[in-house]
Amino acid sequence: MKSTSKRGIGALLIAVYAVFAISATARATFQLLTKFEDAPLAYSLSALSAIVYVVATLALSRTGAMASQIAKWAVTFELVGVVVVGTLSIVIPTAFAHPSVWSWFGLNYACLPLVLPIFGLLWLNRRASTK
């Protein structure tokens, strides 16, 4: 039998991913439709992050081997994206004059984009080991 705290942690993680999926999708849609020319790289990265958050949310909310694999891929991609984009936004700040969700390691989002995939991977590994 699964403990309530394990379900609660998973539900909280999925809820945070859902909030990021909705907010990143809204932000990217607005940016792409109204000011893409101003910062195509940053706004394209915002759209990519939105897609990753949607895929992660859907996969994390499902059970089964395929859903777990997709979730692990999405969350790992997110972590790599945050690290790469975060590093590039510091090394080449002119390329990120208009920030994306992952710029400066998600600093505009209290660094949650950096921390969230770490917790996601830990939760996925723990969920896999309890089966």
Helices and strands as residue ranges (DSSP letters): H 4-35, G 36-38, H 40-60, H 65-91, G 93-96, G 103-109, H 112-129
